[in-house]
Amino acid sequence: MKTSIIKISGYIIIFTFILLLSPQCKKDKNNTIPYAYVNFSIIPSSTQYNNLGVVGGWAYVTGGVRGIILYHESTDQFMAYERDCPYQPLNTCALVKVEKNGVEAIDSCCGSQFLLLDGSPVKGPATVSLKQYTTSFDGTTLTVTN
């Protein structure tokens, strides 16, 4: 019985050693969108953002890492997405643009497509959603923050 306990203890020690020495999964720093402070307000119904005043409308604004896409999702709901593609965001050509259909956005560099309703990828190689910023709308002013 002592021999079997010693064997089991030995196996546990060996297994623990293997786990400690095996390569660890690390977050790939090359696939992380850099942090950029975002805090601004606009009036969507202004002539500067006339397309944004209607449901389904969108606009590009400065801010974030490579700009922000604002999307008018419903009567009182707006979405704000980083234009830097989450697939290899450090690639200089990784810039998301709204498609002519106004429902999807595409990164012409890698070909990833995203749904503007929630930022989710509909075609890869991207497997994560667009980085989303917080929005609040009081009926007149849209505020975007992170």
MODELLER restraints for C-alpha pairs under 7 A, 6 or more apart:
rsr = mdl.restraints
at = mdl.atoms
rsr.add(forms.Gaussian(group=physical.xy_distance, feature=features.Distance(at['CA:30:A'], at['CA:88:A']), mean=6.25, stdev=0.5))
rsr.add(forms.Gaussian(group=physical.xy_distance, feature=features.Distance(at['CA:30:A'], at['CA:90:A']), mean=6.45, stdev=0.5))
rsr.add(forms.Gaussian(group=physical.xy_distance, feature=features.Distance(at['CA:31:A'], at['CA:86:A']), mean=6.54, stdev=0.5))
rsr.add(forms.Gaussian(group=physical.xy_distance, feature=features.Distance(at['CA:31:A'], at['CA:87:A']), mean=6.14, stdev=0.5))
rsr.add(forms.Gaussian(group=physical.xy_distance, feature=features.Distance(at['CA:31:A'], at['CA:88:A']), mean=4.92, stdev=0.5))
rsr.add(forms.Gaussian(group=physical.xy_distance, feature=features.Distance(at['CA:31:A'], at['CA:89:A']), mean=5.90, stdev=0.5))
rsr.add(forms.Gaussian(group=physical.xy_distance, feature=features.Distance(at['CA:32:A'], at['CA:89:A']), mean=6.71, stdev=0.5))
rsr.add(forms.Gaussian(group=physical.xy_distance, feature=features.Distance(at['CA:33:A'], at['CA:86:A']), mean=6.53, stdev=0.5))
rsr.add(forms.Gaussian(group=physical.xy_distance, feature=features.Distance(at['CA:33:A'], at['CA:89:A']), mean=5.77, stdev=0.5))
rsr.add(forms.Gaussian(group=physical.xy_distance, feature=features.Distance(at['CA:34:A'], at['CA:65:A']), mean=6.93, stdev=0.5))
rsr.add(forms.Gaussian(group=physical.xy_distance, feature=features.Distance(at['CA:36:A'], at['CA:64:A']), mean=5.14, stdev=0.5))
rsr.add(forms.Gaussian(group=physical.xy_distance, feature=features.Distance(at['CA:36:A'], at['CA:65:A']), mean=5.76, stdev=0.5))
rsr.add(forms.Gaussian(group=physical.xy_distance, feature=features.Distance(at['CA:37:A'], at['CA:64:A']), mean=6.64, stdev=0.5))
rsr.add(forms.Gaussian(group=physical.xy_distance, feature=features.Distance(at['CA:37:A'], at['CA:146:A']), mean=6.78, stdev=0.5))
rsr.add(forms.Gaussian(group=physical.xy_distance, feature=features.Distance(at['CA:38:A'], at['CA:63:A']), mean=6.40, stdev=0.5))
rsr.add(forms.Gaussian(group=physical.xy_distance, feature=features.Distance(at['CA:38:A'], at['CA:64:A']), mean=5.95, stdev=0.5))
rsr.add(forms.Gaussian(group=physical.xy_distance, feature=features.Distance(at['CA:38:A'], at['CA:144:A']), mean=6.86, stdev=0.5))
rsr.add(forms.Gaussian(group=physical.xy_distance, feature=features.Distance(at['CA:38:A'], at['CA:145:A']), mean=4.93, stdev=0.5))
rsr.add(forms.Gaussian(group=physical.xy_distance, feature=features.Distance(at['CA:38:A'], at['CA:146:A']), mean=5.54, stdev=0.5))
rsr.add(forms.Gaussian(group=physical.xy_distance, feature=features.Distance(at['CA:39:A'], at['CA:144:A']), mean=5.61, stdev=0.5))
rsr.add(forms.Gaussian(group=physical.xy_distance, feature=features.Distance(at['CA:39:A'], at['CA:145:A']), mean=4.35, stdev=0.5))
rsr.add(forms.Gaussian(group=physical.xy_distance, feature=features.Distance(at['CA:39:A'], at['CA:146:A']), mean=6.93, stdev=0.5))
rsr.add(forms.Gaussian(group=physical.xy_distance, feature=features.Distance(at['CA:40:A'], at['CA:143:A']), mean=5.74, stdev=0.5))
rsr.add(forms.Gaussian(group=physical.xy_distance, feature=features.Distance(at['CA:40:A'], at['CA:144:A']), mean=5.52, stdev=0.5))
rsr.add(forms.Gaussian(group=physical.xy_distance, feature=features.Distance(at['CA:40:A'], at['CA:145:A']), mean=6.74, stdev=0.5))
rsr.add(forms.Gaussian(group=physical.xy_distance, feature=features.Distance(at['CA:41:A'], at['CA:141:A']), mean=6.50, stdev=0.5))
rsr.add(forms.Gaussian(group=physical.xy_distance, feature=features.Distance(at['CA:41:A'], at['CA:142:A']), mean=5.43, stdev=0.5))
rsr.add(forms.Gaussian(group=physical.xy_distance, feature=features.Distance(at['CA:41:A'], at['CA:143:A']), mean=4.20, stdev=0.5))
rsr.add(forms.Gaussian(group=physical.xy_distance, feature=features.Distance(at['CA:41:A'], at['CA:144:A']), mean=6.24, stdev=0.5))
rsr.add(forms.Gaussian(group=physical.xy_distance, feature=features.Distance(at['CA:42:A'], at['CA:141:A']), mean=5.76, stdev=0.5))
rsr.add(forms.Gaussian(group=physical.xy_distance, feature=features.Distance(at['CA:42:A'], at['CA:142:A']), mean=5.34, stdev=0.5))
rsr.add(forms.Gaussian(group=physical.xy_distance, feature=features.Distance(at['CA:42:A'], at['CA:143:A']), mean=6.59, stdev=0.5))
rsr.add(forms.Gaussian(group=physical.xy_distance, feature=features.Distance(at['CA:43:A'], at['CA:140:A']), mean=6.06, stdev=0.5))
rsr.add(forms.Gaussian(group=physical.xy_distance, feature=features.Distance(at['CA:43:A'], at['CA:141:A']), mean=4.76, stdev=0.5))
rsr.add(forms.Gaussian(group=physical.xy_distance, feature=features.Distance(at['CA:43:A'], at['CA:142:A']), mean=6.02, stdev=0.5))
rsr.add(forms.Gaussian(group=physical.xy_distance, feature=features.Distance(at['CA:44:A'], at['CA:50:A']), mean=6.94, stdev=0.5))
rsr.add(forms.Gaussian(group=physical.xy_distance, feature=features.Distance(at['CA:44:A'], at['CA:52:A']), mean=5.57, stdev=0.5))
rsr.add(forms.Gaussian(group=physical.xy_distance, feature=features.Distance(at['CA:44:A'], at['CA:53:A']), mean=5.21, stdev=0.5))
rsr.add(forms.Gaussian(group=physical.xy_distance, feature=features.Distance(at['CA:44:A'], at['CA:141:A']), mean=6.98, stdev=0.5))
rsr.add(forms.Gaussian(group=physical.xy_distance, feature=features.Distance(at['CA:44:A'], at['CA:142:A']), mean=6.77, stdev=0.5))
rsr.add(forms.Gaussian(group=physical.xy_distance, feature=features.Distance(at['CA:45:A'], at['CA:52:A']), mean=6.99, stdev=0.5))
rsr.add(forms.Gaussian(group=physical.xy_distance, feature=features.Distance(at['CA:45:A'], at['CA:53:A']), mean=4.70, stdev=0.5))
rsr.add(forms.Gaussian(group=physical.xy_distance, feature=features.Distance(at['CA:49:A'], at['CA:59:A']), mean=6.71, stdev=0.5))
rsr.add(forms.Gaussian(group=physical.xy_distance, feature=features.Distance(at['CA:51:A'], at['CA:57:A']), mean=5.15, stdev=0.5))
rsr.add(forms.Gaussian(group=physical.xy_distance, feature=features.Distance(at['CA:51:A'], at['CA:58:A']), mean=6.10, stdev=0.5))
rsr.add(forms.Gaussian(group=physical.xy_distance, feature=features.Distance(at['CA:51:A'], at['CA:59:A']), mean=6.86, stdev=0.5))
rsr.add(forms.Gaussian(group=physical.xy_distance, feature=features.Distance(at['CA:52:A'], at['CA:58:A']), mean=4.89, stdev=0.5))
rsr.add(forms.Gaussian(group=physical.xy_distance, feature=features.Distance(at['CA:52:A'], at['CA:59:A']), mean=6.00, stdev=0.5))
rsr.add(forms.Gaussian(group=physical.xy_distance, feature=features.Distance(at['CA:52:A'], at['CA:71:A']), mean=6.99, stdev=0.5))
rsr.add(forms.Gaussian(group=physical.xy_distance, feature=features.Distance(at['CA:52:A'], at['CA:72:A']), mean=6.09, stdev=0.5))
rsr.add(forms.Gaussian(group=physical.xy_distance, feature=features.Distance(at['CA:54:A'], at['CA:72:A']), mean=6.74, stdev=0.5))
rsr.add(forms.Gaussian(group=physical.xy_distance, feature=features.Distance(at['CA:55:A'], at['CA:72:A']), mean=5.03, stdev=0.5))
rsr.add(forms.Gaussian(group=physical.xy_distance, feature=features.Distance(at['CA:55:A'], at['CA:73:A']), mean=5.80, stdev=0.5))
rsr.add(forms.Gaussian(group=physical.xy_distance, feature=features.Distance(at['CA:55:A'], at['CA:74:A']), mean=5.43, stdev=0.5))
rsr.add(forms.Gaussian(group=physical.xy_distance, feature=features.Distance(at['CA:55:A'], at['CA:75:A']), mean=6.26, stdev=0.5))
rsr.add(forms.Gaussian(group=physical.xy_distance, feature=features.Distance(at['CA:56:A'], at['CA:71:A']), mean=6.72, stdev=0.5))
rsr.add(forms.Gaussian(group=physical.xy_distance, feature=features.Distance(at['CA:56:A'], at['CA:72:A']), mean=5.26, stdev=0.5))
rsr.add(forms.Gaussian(group=physical.xy_distance, feature=features.Distance(at['CA:56:A'], at['CA:73:A']), mean=5.79, stdev=0.5))
rsr.add(forms.Gaussian(group=physical.xy_distance, feature=features.Distance(at['CA:56:A'], at['CA:102:A']), mean=6.97, stdev=0.5))
rsr.add(forms.Gaussian(group=physical.xy_distance, feature=features.Distance(at['CA:57:A'], at['CA:71:A']), mean=5.98, stdev=0.5))
rsr.add(forms.Gaussian(group=physical.xy_distance, feature=features.Distance(at['CA:57:A'], at['CA:72:A']), mean=5.35, stdev=0.5))
rsr.add(forms.Gaussian(group=physical.xy_distance, feature=features.Distance(at['CA:58:A'], at['CA:69:A']), mean=6.89, stdev=0.5))
rsr.add(forms.Gaussian(group=physical.xy_distance, feature=features.Distance(at['CA:58:A'], at['CA:70:A']), mean=5.38, stdev=0.5))
rsr.add(forms.Gaussian(group=physical.xy_distance, feature=features.Distance(at['CA:58:A'], at['CA:71:A']), mean=4.37, stdev=0.5))
rsr.add(forms.Gaussian(group=physical.xy_distance, feature=features.Distance(at['CA:58:A'], at['CA:72:A']), mean=6.10, stdev=0.5))
rsr.add(forms.Gaussian(group=physical.xy_distance, feature=features.Distance(at['CA:59:A'], at['CA:69:A']), mean=5.84, stdev=0.5))
rsr.add(forms.Gaussian(group=physical.xy_distance, feature=features.Distance(at['CA:59:A'], at['CA:70:A']), mean=5.26, stdev=0.5))
rsr.add(forms.Gaussian(group=physical.xy_distance, feature=features.Distance(at['CA:59:A'], at['CA:71:A']), mean=6.77, stdev=0.5))
rsr.add(forms.Gaussian(group=physical.xy_distance, feature=features.Distance(at['CA:60:A'], at['CA:67:A']), mean=6.90, stdev=0.5))
rsr.add(forms.Gaussian(group=physical.xy_distance, feature=features.Distance(at['CA:60:A'], at['CA:68:A']), mean=5.72, stdev=0.5))
rsr.add(forms.Gaussian(group=physical.xy_distance, feature=features.Distance(at['CA:60:A'], at['CA:69:A']), mean=4.77, stdev=0.5))
rsr.add(forms.Gaussian(group=physical.xy_distance, feature=features.Distance(at['CA:60:A'], at['CA:70:A']), mean=6.28, stdev=0.5))
rsr.add(forms.Gaussian(group=physical.xy_distance, feature=features.Distance(at['CA:61:A'], at['CA:67:A']), mean=5.91, stdev=0.5))
rsr.add(forms.Gaussian(group=physical.xy_distance, feature=features.Distance(at['CA:61:A'], at['CA:68:A']), mean=5.30, stdev=0.5))
rsr.add(forms.Gaussian(group=physical.xy_distance, feature=features.Distance(at['CA:61:A'], at['CA:69:A']), mean=6.49, stdev=0.5))
rsr.add(forms.Gaussian(group=physical.xy_distance, feature=features.Distance(at['CA:62:A'], at['CA:68:A']), mean=6.14, stdev=0.5))
rsr.add(forms.Gaussian(group=physical.xy_distance, feature=features.Distance(at['CA:64:A'], at['CA:82:A']), mean=6.26, stdev=0.5))
rsr.add(forms.Gaussian(group=physical.xy_distance, feature=features.Distance(at['CA:65:A'], at['CA:84:A']), mean=6.63, stdev=0.5))
rsr.add(forms.Gaussian(group=physical.xy_distance, feature=features.Distance(at['CA:66:A'], at['CA:83:A']), mean=5.61, stdev=0.5))
rsr.add(forms.Gaussian(group=physical.xy_distance, feature=features.Distance(at['CA:66:A'], at['CA:84:A']), mean=5.57, stdev=0.5))
rsr.add(forms.Gaussian(group=physical.xy_distance, feature=features.Distance(at['CA:67:A'], at['CA:82:A']), mean=6.21, stdev=0.5))
rsr.add(forms.Gaussian(group=physical.xy_distance, feature=features.Distance(at['CA:67:A'], at['CA:83:A']), mean=5.42, stdev=0.5))
rsr.add(forms.Gaussian(group=physical.xy_distance, feature=features.Distance(at['CA:68:A'], at['CA:80:A']), mean=6.44, stdev=0.5))
rsr.add(forms.Gaussian(group=physical.xy_distance, feature=features.Distance(at['CA:68:A'], at['CA:81:A']), mean=5.46, stdev=0.5))
rsr.add(forms.Gaussian(group=physical.xy_distance, feature=features.Distance(at['CA:68:A'], at['CA:82:A']), mean=4.74, stdev=0.5))
rsr.add(forms.Gaussian(group=physical.xy_distance, feature=features.Distance(at['CA:68:A'], at['CA:83:A']), mean=5.35, stdev=0.5))
rsr.add(forms.Gaussian(group=physical.xy_distance, feature=features.Distance(at['CA:69:A'], at['CA:80:A']), mean=5.61, stdev=0.5))
rsr.add(forms.Gaussian(group=physical.xy_distance, feature=features.Distance(at['CA:69:A'], at['CA:81:A']), mean=5.14, stdev=0.5))
rsr.add(forms.Gaussian(group=physical.xy_distance, feature=features.Distance(at['CA:69:A'], at['CA:82:A']), mean=6.46, stdev=0.5))
rsr.add(forms.Gaussian(group=physical.xy_distance, feature=features.Distance(at['CA:69:A'], at['CA:83:A']), mean=6.39, stdev=0.5))
rsr.add(forms.Gaussian(group=physical.xy_distance, feature=features.Distance(at['CA:70:A'], at['CA:78:A']), mean=6.85, stdev=0.5))
rsr.add(forms.Gaussian(group=physical.xy_distance, feature=features.Distance(at['CA:70:A'], at['CA:79:A']), mean=5.72, stdev=0.5))
rsr.add(forms.Gaussian(group=physical.xy_distance, feature=features.Distance(at['CA:70:A'], at['CA:80:A']), mean=4.60, stdev=0.5))
rsr.add(forms.Gaussian(group=physical.xy_distance, feature=features.Distance(at['CA:70:A'], at['CA:81:A']), mean=6.63, stdev=0.5))
rsr.add(forms.Gaussian(group=physical.xy_distance, feature=features.Distance(at['CA:71:A'], at['CA:78:A']), mean=5.57, stdev=0.5))
rsr.add(forms.Gaussian(group=physical.xy_distance, feature=features.Distance(at['CA:71:A'], at['CA:79:A']), mean=5.05, stdev=0.5))
rsr.add(forms.Gaussian(group=physical.xy_distance, feature=features.Distance(at['CA:71:A'], at['CA:80:A']), mean=6.37, stdev=0.5))
rsr.add(forms.Gaussian(group=physical.xy_distance, feature=features.Distance(at['CA:71:A'], at['CA:116:A']), mean=6.92, stdev=0.5))
rsr.add(forms.Gaussian(group=physical.xy_distance, feature=features.Distance(at['CA:72:A'], at['CA:78:A']), mean=4.57, stdev=0.5))
rsr.add(forms.Gaussian(group=physical.xy_distance, feature=features.Distance(at['CA:72:A'], at['CA:79:A']), mean=6.48, stdev=0.5))
rsr.add(forms.Gaussian(group=physical.xy_distance, feature=features.Distance(at['CA:73:A'], at['CA:79:A']), mean=6.55, stdev=0.5))
rsr.add(forms.Gaussian(group=physical.xy_distance, feature=features.Distance(at['CA:73:A'], at['CA:117:A']), mean=6.35, stdev=0.5))
rsr.add(forms.Gaussian(group=physical.xy_distance, feature=features.Distance(at['CA:76:A'], at['CA:137:A']), mean=6.51, stdev=0.5))
rsr.add(forms.Gaussian(group=physical.xy_distance, feature=features.Distance(at['CA:76:A'], at['CA:139:A']), mean=6.83, stdev=0.5))
rsr.add(forms.Gaussian(group=physical.xy_distance, feature=features.Distance(at['CA:77:A'], at['CA:137:A']), mean=6.95, stdev=0.5))
rsr.add(forms.Gaussian(group=physical.xy_distance, feature=features.Distance(at['CA:78:A'], at['CA:135:A']), mean=6.43, stdev=0.5))
rsr.add(forms.Gaussian(group=physical.xy_distance, feature=features.Distance(at['CA:79:A'], at['CA:135:A']), mean=6.50, stdev=0.5))
rsr.add(forms.Gaussian(group=physical.xy_distance, feature=features.Distance(at['CA:80:A'], at['CA:132:A']), mean=5.73, stdev=0.5))
rsr.add(forms.Gaussian(group=physical.xy_distance, feature=features.Distance(at['CA:80:A'], at['CA:133:A']), mean=5.27, stdev=0.5))
rsr.add(forms.Gaussian(group=physical.xy_distance, feature=features.Distance(at['CA:80:A'], at['CA:134:A']), mean=6.97, stdev=0.5))
rsr.add(forms.Gaussian(group=physical.xy_distance, feature=features.Distance(at['CA:80:A'], at['CA:135:A']), mean=6.77, stdev=0.5))
rsr.add(forms.Gaussian(group=physical.xy_distance, feature=features.Distance(at['CA:81:A'], at['CA:130:A']), mean=6.10, stdev=0.5))
rsr.add(forms.Gaussian(group=physical.xy_distance, feature=features.Distance(at['CA:81:A'], at['CA:131:A']), mean=5.63, stdev=0.5))
rsr.add(forms.Gaussian(group=physical.xy_distance, feature=features.Distance(at['CA:81:A'], at['CA:132:A']), mean=4.54, stdev=0.5))
rsr.add(forms.Gaussian(group=physical.xy_distance, feature=features.Distance(at['CA:81:A'], at['CA:133:A']), mean=6.04, stdev=0.5))
rsr.add(forms.Gaussian(group=physical.xy_distance, feature=features.Distance(at['CA:82:A'], at['CA:130:A']), mean=6.42, stdev=0.5))
rsr.add(forms.Gaussian(group=physical.xy_distance, feature=features.Distance(at['CA:82:A'], at['CA:131:A']), mean=5.31, stdev=0.5))
rsr.add(forms.Gaussian(group=physical.xy_distance, feature=features.Distance(at['CA:82:A'], at['CA:132:A']), mean=6.31, stdev=0.5))
rsr.add(forms.Gaussian(group=physical.xy_distance, feature=features.Distance(at['CA:83:A'], at['CA:95:A']), mean=5.56, stdev=0.5))
rsr.add(forms.Gaussian(group=physical.xy_distance, feature=features.Distance(at['CA:83:A'], at['CA:96:A']), mean=4.75, stdev=0.5))
rsr.add(forms.Gaussian(group=physical.xy_distance, feature=features.Distance(at['CA:84:A'], at['CA:94:A']), mean=5.89, stdev=0.5))
rsr.add(forms.Gaussian(group=physical.xy_distance, feature=features.Distance(at['CA:84:A'], at['CA:95:A']), mean=5.15, stdev=0.5))
rsr.add(forms.Gaussian(group=physical.xy_distance, feature=features.Distance(at['CA:84:A'], at['CA:96:A']), mean=6.15, stdev=0.5))
rsr.add(forms.Gaussian(group=physical.xy_distance, feature=features.Distance(at['CA:85:A'], at['CA:94:A']), mean=5.36, stdev=0.5))
rsr.add(forms.Gaussian(group=physical.xy_distance, feature=features.Distance(at['CA:85:A'], at['CA:95:A']), mean=5.92, stdev=0.5))
rsr.add(forms.Gaussian(group=physical.xy_distance, feature=features.Distance(at['CA:85:A'], at['CA:96:A']), mean=5.95, stdev=0.5))
rsr.add(forms.Gaussian(group=physical.xy_distance, feature=features.Distance(at['CA:85:A'], at['CA:107:A']), mean=6.52, stdev=0.5))
rsr.add(forms.Gaussian(group=physical.xy_distance, feature=features.Distance(at['CA:85:A'], at['CA:130:A']), mean=6.70, stdev=0.5))
rsr.add(forms.Gaussian(group=physical.xy_distance, feature=features.Distance(at['CA:86:A'], at['CA:126:A']), mean=6.56, stdev=0.5))
rsr.add(forms.Gaussian(group=physical.xy_distance, feature=features.Distance(at['CA:86:A'], at['CA:128:A']), mean=6.69, stdev=0.5))
rsr.add(forms.Gaussian(group=physical.xy_distance, feature=features.Distance(at['CA:86:A'], at['CA:130:A']), mean=6.14, stdev=0.5))
rsr.add(forms.Gaussian(group=physical.xy_distance, feature=features.Distance(at['CA:87:A'], at['CA:126:A']), mean=4.94, stdev=0.5))
rsr.add(forms.Gaussian(group=physical.xy_distance, feature=features.Distance(at['CA:93:A'], at['CA:109:A']), mean=5.61, stdev=0.5))
rsr.add(forms.Gaussian(group=physical.xy_distance, feature=features.Distance(at['CA:94:A'], at['CA:107:A']), mean=6.16, stdev=0.5))
rsr.add(forms.Gaussian(group=physical.xy_distance, feature=features.Distance(at['CA:94:A'], at['CA:109:A']), mean=5.57, stdev=0.5))
rsr.add(forms.Gaussian(group=physical.xy_distance, feature=features.Distance(at['CA:95:A'], at['CA:107:A']), mean=5.51, stdev=0.5))
rsr.add(forms.Gaussian(group=physical.xy_distance, feature=features.Distance(at['CA:96:A'], at['CA:105:A']), mean=6.14, stdev=0.5))
rsr.add(forms.Gaussian(group=physical.xy_distance, feature=features.Distance(at['CA:96:A'], at['CA:106:A']), mean=5.26, stdev=0.5))
rsr.add(forms.Gaussian(group=physical.xy_distance, feature=features.Distance(at['CA:96:A'], at['CA:107:A']), mean=4.33, stdev=0.5))
rsr.add(forms.Gaussian(group=physical.xy_distance, feature=features.Distance(at['CA:97:A'], at['CA:105:A']), mean=5.25, stdev=0.5))
rsr.add(forms.Gaussian(group=physical.xy_distance, feature=features.Distance(at['CA:97:A'], at['CA:106:A']), mean=5.46, stdev=0.5))
rsr.add(forms.Gaussian(group=physical.xy_distance, feature=features.Distance(at['CA:97:A'], at['CA:107:A']), mean=6.34, stdev=0.5))
rsr.add(forms.Gaussian(group=physical.xy_distance, feature=features.Distance(at['CA:98:A'], at['CA:104:A']), mean=6.03, stdev=0.5))
rsr.add(forms.Gaussian(group=physical.xy_distance, feature=features.Distance(at['CA:98:A'], at['CA:105:A']), mean=4.08, stdev=0.5))
rsr.add(forms.Gaussian(group=physical.xy_distance, feature=features.Distance(at['CA:98:A'], at['CA:106:A']), mean=6.38, stdev=0.5))
rsr.add(forms.Gaussian(group=physical.xy_distance, feature=features.Distance(at['CA:99:A'], at['CA:105:A']), mean=5.19, stdev=0.5))
rsr.add(forms.Gaussian(group=physical.xy_distance, feature=features.Distance(at['CA:99:A'], at['CA:106:A']), mean=6.57, stdev=0.5))
rsr.add(forms.Gaussian(group=physical.xy_distance, feature=features.Distance(at['CA:103:A'], at['CA:115:A']), mean=6.22, stdev=0.5))
rsr.add(forms.Gaussian(group=physical.xy_distance, feature=features.Distance(at['CA:103:A'], at['CA:116:A']), mean=5.53, stdev=0.5))
rsr.add(forms.Gaussian(group=physical.xy_distance, feature=features.Distance(at['CA:104:A'], at['CA:113:A']), mean=6.63, stdev=0.5))
rsr.add(forms.Gaussian(group=physical.xy_distance, feature=features.Distance(at['CA:104:A'], at['CA:114:A']), mean=5.45, stdev=0.5))
rsr.add(forms.Gaussian(group=physical.xy_distance, feature=features.Distance(at['CA:104:A'], at['CA:115:A']), mean=4.61, stdev=0.5))
rsr.add(forms.Gaussian(group=physical.xy_distance, feature=features.Distance(at['CA:104:A'], at['CA:116:A']), mean=5.32, stdev=0.5))
rsr.add(forms.Gaussian(group=physical.xy_distance, feature=features.Distance(at['CA:105:A'], at['CA:113:A']), mean=5.61, stdev=0.5))
rsr.add(forms.Gaussian(group=physical.xy_distance, feature=features.Distance(at['CA:105:A'], at['CA:114:A']), mean=5.15, stdev=0.5))
rsr.add(forms.Gaussian(group=physical.xy_distance, feature=features.Distance(at['CA:105:A'], at['CA:115:A']), mean=6.51, stdev=0.5))
rsr.add(forms.Gaussian(group=physical.xy_distance, feature=features.Distance(at['CA:105:A'], at['CA:116:A']), mean=6.65, stdev=0.5))
rsr.add(forms.Gaussian(group=physical.xy_distance, feature=features.Distance(at['CA:106:A'], at['CA:112:A']), mean=5.66, stdev=0.5))
rsr.add(forms.Gaussian(group=physical.xy_distance, feature=features.Distance(at['CA:106:A'], at['CA:113:A']), mean=4.34, stdev=0.5))
rsr.add(forms.Gaussian(group=physical.xy_distance, feature=features.Distance(at['CA:106:A'], at['CA:114:A']), mean=6.28, stdev=0.5))
rsr.add(forms.Gaussian(group=physical.xy_distance, feature=features.Distance(at['CA:107:A'], at['CA:113:A']), mean=6.55, stdev=0.5))
rsr.add(forms.Gaussian(group=physical.xy_distance, feature=features.Distance(at['CA:111:A'], at['CA:124:A']), mean=6.95, stdev=0.5))
rsr.add(forms.Gaussian(group=physical.xy_distance, feature=features.Distance(at['CA:112:A'], at['CA:123:A']), mean=5.31, stdev=0.5))
rsr.add(forms.Gaussian(group=physical.xy_distance, feature=features.Distance(at['CA:112:A'], at['CA:124:A']), mean=4.67, stdev=0.5))
rsr.add(forms.Gaussian(group=physical.xy_distance, feature=features.Distance(at['CA:112:A'], at['CA:125:A']), mean=5.73, stdev=0.5))
rsr.add(forms.Gaussian(group=physical.xy_distance, feature=features.Distance(at['CA:112:A'], at['CA:126:A']), mean=5.64, stdev=0.5))
rsr.add(forms.Gaussian(group=physical.xy_distance, feature=features.Distance(at['CA:113:A'], at['CA:121:A']), mean=5.69, stdev=0.5))
rsr.add(forms.Gaussian(group=physical.xy_distance, feature=features.Distance(at['CA:113:A'], at['CA:122:A']), mean=5.53, stdev=0.5))
rsr.add(forms.Gaussian(group=physical.xy_distance, feature=features.Distance(at['CA:113:A'], at['CA:123:A']), mean=4.98, stdev=0.5))
rsr.add(forms.Gaussian(group=physical.xy_distance, feature=features.Distance(at['CA:113:A'], at['CA:124:A']), mean=6.77, stdev=0.5))
rsr.add(forms.Gaussian(group=physical.xy_distance, feature=features.Distance(at['CA:114:A'], at['CA:120:A']), mean=5.31, stdev=0.5))
rsr.add(forms.Gaussian(group=physical.xy_distance, feature=features.Distance(at['CA:114:A'], at['CA:121:A']), mean=4.25, stdev=0.5))
rsr.add(forms.Gaussian(group=physical.xy_distance, feature=features.Distance(at['CA:114:A'], at['CA:122:A']), mean=5.40, stdev=0.5))
rsr.add(forms.Gaussian(group=physical.xy_distance, feature=features.Distance(at['CA:115:A'], at['CA:121:A']), mean=6.38, stdev=0.5))
rsr.add(forms.Gaussian(group=physical.xy_distance, feature=features.Distance(at['CA:115:A'], at['CA:122:A']), mean=6.53, stdev=0.5))
rsr.add(forms.Gaussian(group=physical.xy_distance, feature=features.Distance(at['CA:119:A'], at['CA:129:A']), mean=5.13, stdev=0.5))
rsr.add(forms.Gaussian(group=physical.xy_distance, feature=features.Distance(at['CA:119:A'], at['CA:130:A']), mean=5.00, stdev=0.5))
rsr.add(forms.Gaussian(group=physical.xy_distance, feature=features.Distance(at['CA:120:A'], at['CA:128:A']), mean=6.77, stdev=0.5))
rsr.add(forms.Gaussian(group=physical.xy_distance, feature=features.Distance(at['CA:120:A'], at['CA:129:A']), mean=4.27, stdev=0.5))
rsr.add(forms.Gaussian(group=physical.xy_distance, feature=features.Distance(at['CA:120:A'], at['CA:130:A']), mean=6.56, stdev=0.5))
rsr.add(forms.Gaussian(group=physical.xy_distance, feature=features.Distance(at['CA:121:A'], at['CA:127:A']), mean=6.22, stdev=0.5))
rsr.add(forms.Gaussian(group=physical.xy_distance, feature=features.Distance(at['CA:121:A'], at['CA:128:A']), mean=6.38, stdev=0.5))
rsr.add(forms.Gaussian(group=physical.xy_distance, feature=features.Distance(at['CA:121:A'], at['CA:129:A']), mean=5.57, stdev=0.5))
rsr.add(forms.Gaussian(group=physical.xy_distance, feature=features.Distance(at['CA:133:A'], at['CA:144:A']), mean=6.53, stdev=0.5))
rsr.add(forms.Gaussian(group=physical.xy_distance, feature=features.Distance(at['CA:133:A'], at['CA:145:A']), mean=5.93, stdev=0.5))
rsr.add(forms.Gaussian(group=physical.xy_distance, feature=features.Distance(at['CA:133:A'], at['CA:146:A']), mean=5.32, stdev=0.5))
rsr.add(forms.Gaussian(group=physical.xy_distance, feature=features.Distance(at['CA:134:A'], at['CA:144:A']), mean=5.63, stdev=0.5))
rsr.add(forms.Gaussian(group=physical.xy_distance, feature=features.Distance(at['CA:134:A'], at['CA:145:A']), mean=5.19, stdev=0.5))
rsr.add(forms.Gaussian(group=physical.xy_distance, feature=features.Distance(at['CA:134:A'], at['CA:146:A']), mean=5.73, stdev=0.5))
rsr.add(forms.Gaussian(group=physical.xy_distance, feature=features.Distance(at['CA:135:A'], at['CA:142:A']), mean=6.86, stdev=0.5))
rsr.add(forms.Gaussian(group=physical.xy_distance, feature=features.Distance(at['CA:135:A'], at['CA:143:A']), mean=5.56, stdev=0.5))
rsr.add(forms.Gaussian(group=physical.xy_distance, feature=features.Distance(at['CA:135:A'], at['CA:144:A']), mean=4.59, stdev=0.5))
rsr.add(forms.Gaussian(group=physical.xy_distance, feature=features.Distance(at['CA:135:A'], at['CA:145:A']), mean=6.50, stdev=0.5))
rsr.add(forms.Gaussian(group=physical.xy_distance, feature=features.Distance(at['CA:136:A'], at['CA:142:A']), mean=5.77, stdev=0.5))
rsr.add(forms.Gaussian(group=physical.xy_distance, feature=features.Distance(at['CA:136:A'], at['CA:143:A']), mean=5.27, stdev=0.5))
rsr.add(forms.Gaussian(group=physical.xy_distance, feature=features.Distance(at['CA:136:A'], at['CA:144:A']), mean=6.74, stdev=0.5))
rsr.add(forms.Gaussian(group=physical.xy_distance, feature=features.Distance(at['CA:137:A'], at['CA:143:A']), mean=6.40, stdev=0.5))
